[in-house]
Amino acid sequence: MKFNKTTVTISVSQNAQKIFEDLEKMRPNHMSMSLFLAVIADDYIRTHGKNSKIIDFIGDDIKSSLPIFYAPIKNWVETVRELSPVEFTKLQERHWQLGNLINSEAGSRI
């Protein structure tokens, strides 16, 4: 994408249209959509860095709206209660993996 112009145009597929409509509802009135998208992209980069790929969040087979790790616990409570049985199992497996990693690391730091 080249930014040597003041206007950049993108096409929005039917699948992406709903996402942009949801973003428009969240966008503060004083902020342009381009600045809002830049803020969202910056937040994603700072939050995820090299820890995940954007493709990891695409697909219907995984819950793509889990709170960030250090989000308030109330956000996690609400989300965990809404998970399907398959999503809950995936989260539980990841929890076990992280628990094992933390326990192993804690043992080596003592």
Secondary structure, 3 states (H helix, E strand, C coil): CCCCCCCCCCCCCHHHHHHHHHHHHHCCCCCCHHHHHHHHHHHHHHHHCCCCCHHHHCCCCCCCCCCCCCCCHHHHHHHHHHCCHHHHHHHHHHHHHHHHHHHHHHHHHC
